[in-house]
Amino acid sequence: MRLASLLMYDGNPRKAADDVVSLERAGLDSVWVAEAYGFDAPTLMGYLAAKTETVRIGSGILNIYSRTPGALLQTAAGLDNVSQGRAILGLGVSGPQVIEGFHGVPYSRPMARTAEVVEIIRSGLRREPLSADGEFHLPLTKEHGAVTGLGKPLKLLTRPERDTIPIWIAALGPKNVEQTAEIADGWIPHLFHPEKAHLVWGDALAAGDAKRLDGLAPLQVMAGGMVAIGEGPETKALLDLVRPVFALYVGGMGAKGKNFYNDVARAYGYEQEAEEIQDLYLSGKKKEAAALVPTEWLEAANLVGPASYVRERIEAFREAGVTDLNITPVPTSEDQDAADVVAQLKEWVS
């Protein structure tokens, strides 16, 4: 099992990127940069490439709507070059609020668009002329909106560091997860409950694996949560730090009937809590919503407690098929820092 971590920043992403250097020395295998509607991920990924030497650098995630397949290809190839072959391209559909609200692009046919984007990027990395006639039309003809009709098939001008870059997809819905298991190198679920994940995605993963593209290695999976190693109730109390995060996703990431994370909570068996959390969150009662996040879910999705318990949770994630443990290290004493937590975990997962 490898160790991964999402770059956490609260207004100063450059400082957060600088902190990755110490985590790399402690044994971190990959760092992932979110984008949402904050700073763009590729800029920070390029900065990380210059600051680090061994850690793999992933986008977590770039949406498939706001950049053309050609732009995504250029970004992936450029980042792989400056990182000397350490780039991972994390893709996802994001959600209607971000895509239509922030980017002003129609949120349509996410699965078909995802599949075609992946196919075009892989073809482009092999320096084949870009060609498509589905969700995208390459080259663009007058029939599909071209003004001049002068477009012609072009291949990537520069030679990529590698002719293939790992493509990971963030997906939650059963059909999306099935497609991910069929076409992607890796899968990024969120709010992952190791003991219940198979109830939500087991059939979808199996169906996708049965159709998995030739030449792809077994699907990699990245999931995890906060890590705090320590005795006593004060350590367990740290779980309250992630309550607002769970409430945000379950309650606020989408409208009624259009929240993928709320659907996952319901699929885990938390139907009543999911309903109440969403009602409270959307009415502005965020603290009340956070208080209703099931403690059982928080304990399962995170690794917080004595060393023996944290090691048990590692094995639970491993048993659930997680290959890359996504951690947010939280020190539990004044003489401990995040790098110490990473170093300890590295010893346990090796």
N, C-alpha and C positions, 0 to 999 in steps of 0.2 A: 504494500500500500504506500502511495506517495502522499506528501503533504502539500496542500494548496491553501492559498489565502486570498481573500478579496481585498484589494487595496481600499482601506478605510480612510476617508478624508472628510473633514468637517469645515471646509473653507480654505484649507491650505494643502491641496493635493501634492504640491512639490515636496513639502516636508514629509508627508506620508510616504512618498516614493523614496525619499532618502532613508527612511527607516527600514525599507526592504533590504538594504545592504546587510544589516546585522542579522535579519531573519534568514537571508541566503547563507550566511556563514554558519548559522545554527542548523541548517539542513532543510530549509524550505525548498520544495521542488518546483512549484509554480506560483505565480502571482497573477491575479485577474483584475482587470480594470473595468469598472462599470461606466455607463454613459448616461442612460435614461435621458433626462433633459438638463443635465449639468454640463461640466466641461466635456469635450469630446475625448473618447478613449484613446485614439491613436497618438495624440500628442503626448499623453502621459506614458503610453507604452514605449514610444521612442525615447523619452527621457529615461525610463527604466532600463532600456537596452544599453544606454550609455553608462549607466551607474552600476550595472551588475555584470556578472560573468557567466554564471551557470544556470540561474533560475529561468525556467520557461515563462514566457510572458503571453498571457491570453486576454482577449477581449471578452468581457463578461457582462453584457453582450453588445454587439452591434446589431441594430435592427435591420431588417431586409427591405425596408421601404424607403428610407431617407437617402440611401446611396444606391446608385445603379450597380448592377453586377460588375461592370467594368471598373467602377470606383472601388468596390470592395476587393476586387482582384488586385488593383494597384496598391491598396492599403496593405493587404496581406503580404504581397511580394516585397514591398518596401520595408515593412517591419521585420520580415524574416531576414532581409539583407542586413539591416543595421544591428540586429540581435545575433547575427551569425548562426541562423538556423534554429532560433529558440521560440519562434512565434507560434501561437495557437489562435485560430480564428473561431471565436465564439459568436454564434449567430442566434437570432430569435425574432419572433414577430412582435415583441413588446405588447402594446395594447392600444385600443382605439383612442383613449384619452391622449396618449403621447403622440401617436402617429397622425391623427387628424387634428389634434389640438395644438401641438407644438410644431409639427412638420408640415401640416396642411396637405397631407397625401391621403388618398382614399385607403381605408383599411379593408382590402378586398382579397379574397382567395389566398389566405395565408399559406395553406399547405402546398398548393401548386406553385406559388411564388418561391417558397423555401426550396422545394426540390429543384426548380430551374436555376435558382441562384447558385446552389451547390454544384450543379452540373457545369454551369458556365465557368465558375471559378476554377474547378479542377481542370477543365479543358484549357483555360487560359494559362494556368501554371505550367502546362505542358507546351506552352507557346504555340497553341493551335489558334487559327483565326477565330475570333468570337462569332458565333452563329447561334441564332435561336429563333423559333417561330411558335411561341406559346404565350406565356405571360409577358415575355419580352420579344421584341422584333429586332434582330441584329443581322445585317445592317437594317436600319430603319428605312422603309420605303414610303413613297407618297401615299400609298394605300393606307398606311398606318400612322400618317401624320407628318412625314418628312416634308420639309419646306423645299429643299433643293433636289433631293433624290440622288445626291452625289456620294452618299455613304457607301463604303465598301468594307469587306471583312478585314479586320486588322488583328494582328497578334501582338502580344505584349512586346514593347520595343526593347526593354532591357531583359537580361537573362536572370531569372530568379535564382536565389540561393539554393532552393530545393524545387524539384518539379512536383512535389506534393507537400501540402501543409495540413496538419490535423485540423479538421473542422468539427467543432462541437456545437450542439444545438440545445438551447434551453426550451423545454417543452413540458407541458403539464396535461393537456387533454389527451384522452386515450388514442385518438386517431393521429394526433401530432407525435405522441410518443412512439406509436407503431412506425410511423414514417422515419422518425429519428433512428430507431433500431435498425431500419432497413438501409439508410443512406449515410449516416454520420459516423465519424470516428469516436465521438463521445457524446454523452447525454448529461445535461445540467438540470436536475430537478431542484425545486425550492421547497423549504419548510418540510424537509424529508423526515418521515417517521420510519425508522428501519423495520420495526416489527409489523407495521401496517402497509408498507409500500407495495407489497405483493398483491394486496387486496385491491389496490387502486390501479396499478400498472402492470401486474404480472402477465395478464393475457395479452396486453398490447405489446409488451416487450417480446413475448414469445412469438407472436404473429409477425412482428417486424423482423426478428432474427431469422425466421423461416424463409424470408425473402431477401436476406442481407446480400448486398452487392458483392460480386466476386472480387477478391483481392483485398477486401477490408479485414483488418484484424478484429478480434472480438471487441464488442462495444465497451468503451470505458465509461465510468460513471463518477461524477463528482458531486458529493453532498457532505453535509456536516453542519457545524454550528459553533457556538461559543465554547471555549475550553478554559476551565478554571479548576486547578488542582489544589485541594485543601480540605482540611477537616472542619467540622462544626457547621452550625446553622448559618454563620455569616457567609460561608462559601455558597451554600445552596441559595441564599438570598440574592446572589448575583443573577439568578435566573430572571429576576424582575427587570433586569436591564434590557432583556430582549422581548418582554411583553409588548411594549409599544411597536416593535418591529412586526411581530405577528399580527397585531391588531391593525396596523397600517395595511398590510397585504390582504388579510381576510376581510377587513371592513372597508378600506378606502381605495383599493386598486381596481376601480371599475364601478359601474353602476349596478343596480339590482338586476340579477340575471345575466350580467356581463362581467363577472369577476371570476377569473380562472382559479385564484387562490381560495376563494370562498367555496368553489366547487370541490377542491381538494379536501378542505376541512370537513365538508359534508361526507365525502367519500371515506374519510378516516373514521366516521361515526360520530362526528361532532356537529350534527345537524342543528340542534337547538342553539348551541353556542355560536355557530356560524351566523345564524339568523339574527340573534341578539347583538352580536358584535357589529355586524354590518349596520343594523338599525341605529345603534348608538353612535357609531363612527360617522355615519353620513349625516347625523343630526348635530354633529359637533362635539359629542361627549366622548372624546378620545380616551381619557383616563378611565372612565367607566367601561369602555370597550376593552381596554387592555386588561382590566381586572378579571374579565370573563374568559380570557384565553386559558384553556385547560392546562393545569400544572402538569398533568400526565404527558401532554404533548411537548411541553417545554423541556421536561426531563429527558424524554426520548430523543428529541431532535438536537439536544446539546450534550456536551460532555463536561458536567459540572459536579464535583464532589471529590471524595478521597481518591488517591491514586488507584486503588483496587477497582473502584467503581468506574473511573475514567477508562481503565483498561478493558473493563467489561463492555463499555459503550463502543470502544474501538472495534471490538470483535463483533458487536451487533451490526455495526455499519459494514464491516467486512462480509459478514454472513449475508447481508442484504444485497451484495454485489458491488459495493462502493470500492472503486480502485484508487480514487483520489479524495482523501479526507480534507474537506474544505473547513479550515479552522479560523476562528477569531480568538487569538490568545489573550487571556486576561490574567495578569499577575495577581496573586493573592497575598503577597507580603511585600514589605518595603525593600527587601534584599533580592527581589525577583523582578525580572522584566520579561517582555514578550519573547525575546530571543531565548531565554531560559526555558519557557514553556515549549517553544518549538523544539529545542534540543532534547527535552525529555520525551516529547511525543515521537521524535524521530527514532529514538532508541526503542520505543515500544512498538512502532509499526514496522520496523525493519525485520 
